[in-house]
Amino acid sequence: MTTEILIEDRFACEPQKLFEMLSDNAFDDALMKSLNMGKELLDEAPKSAGPEYRIRLTSPEPIPAIAKKFIGEHLSYVETRTWNKTACSNQWVIVPEVKGASVEAKG
């Protein structure tokens, strides 16, 4: 099953200025640090339209005991961000990381 989420924000500045700030990995590092999110840069690929980053983000919030077997101590996911300078936009692909055993439910 695929879920698409569209988020649209408005900012009081020129699109190019905002794009330069948001697509800067150092800015994002500081943002994630302020949110106490763990961040690990897995890959960085410079492309003609803009940079592409593959990162692992880890939530600081503990996972309920029942889910720790499958998820681990904290929720983490790998996010691929593809930036487009021409359109001043980006796309995200988020893949949750689920560890451990498979789940079987019966009723």
C-alpha positions in Angstrom: 0.0 0.0 0.0 1.3 3.4 -0.9 0.4 6.6 0.9 1.1 10.0 -0.5 1.1 13.1 1.6 1.2 16.6 0.1 2.5 19.3 2.4 2.3 22.9 1.1 3.9 25.7 3.1 4.1 29.5 2.3 7.2 31.6 3.3 7.7 35.3 3.1 10.9 35.2 1.0 12.1 34.6 -2.5 11.8 30.9 -3.5 15.5 30.6 -4.4 16.6 31.9 -1.0 14.4 29.4 0.8 15.5 26.6 -1.5 19.2 27.3 -0.8 18.6 27.2 3.0 16.4 24.1 3.1 18.5 22.1 0.7 21.7 22.8 2.7 22.6 19.7 4.6 24.4 21.7 7.4 21.2 23.7 8.0 19.3 20.4 8.2 21.8 19.0 10.6 21.2 22.0 12.9 17.4 21.6 12.5 17.5 17.9 13.4 19.7 18.6 16.4 17.3 21.3 17.7 14.5 18.6 17.5 16.7 16.0 19.2 16.4 13.8 16.2 19.3 11.5 15.4 20.6 12.0 11.9 23.0 9.9 9.9 23.9 10.9 6.3 24.1 7.6 4.4 24.6 8.9 0.8 25.0 12.2 -0.9 24.6 12.4 -4.7 25.1 15.7 -6.5 22.7 15.9 -9.5 22.2 18.5 -12.1 18.8 19.5 -10.7 20.0 19.6 -7.1 21.5 17.4 -4.4 20.0 14.1 -3.3 20.5 12.9 0.3 19.8 9.5 1.8 19.6 9.9 5.5 18.6 7.8 8.6 16.5 9.7 11.1 15.9 8.4 14.6 13.3 9.7 17.0 14.4 10.4 20.5 11.1 9.1 21.9 11.1 5.6 23.4 9.1 2.9 21.8 6.4 1.1 23.8 7.6 -2.3 25.1 5.3 -4.3 23.0 6.8 -2.9 19.8 10.5 -3.0 20.8 10.9 -6.5 19.4 10.1 -5.3 15.9 11.3 -1.7 15.9 14.1 -1.5 18.4 14.5 1.1 21.2 13.6 4.0 18.9 11.7 4.6 15.7 14.0 5.1 12.8 13.5 5.5 9.0 15.6 6.1 5.9 14.6 9.2 4.0 15.7 10.0 0.4 15.4 13.7 -0.3 15.7 14.8 -4.0 16.0 18.5 -4.5 15.2 20.4 -7.8 16.7 23.8 -8.2 14.6 24.7 -11.3 11.3 24.1 -9.5 12.6 25.2 -6.1 11.1 22.0 -4.7 12.0 18.6 -3.3 10.6 15.1 -3.0 10.8 12.7 -0.1 10.7 8.9 0.0 10.5 7.6 3.5 11.1 3.9 4.4 10.5 2.9 8.0 13.0 0.5 9.5 11.4 -2.6 11.1 13.8 -5.0 12.7 13.5 -8.5 14.2 10.8 -11.0 13.4 7.8 -11.0 11.1 4.4 -10.4 12.6 1.6 -13.0 12.5 -1.9 -12.0 13.8 -4.7 -14.4 14.4 -8.2 -13.7 15.5 
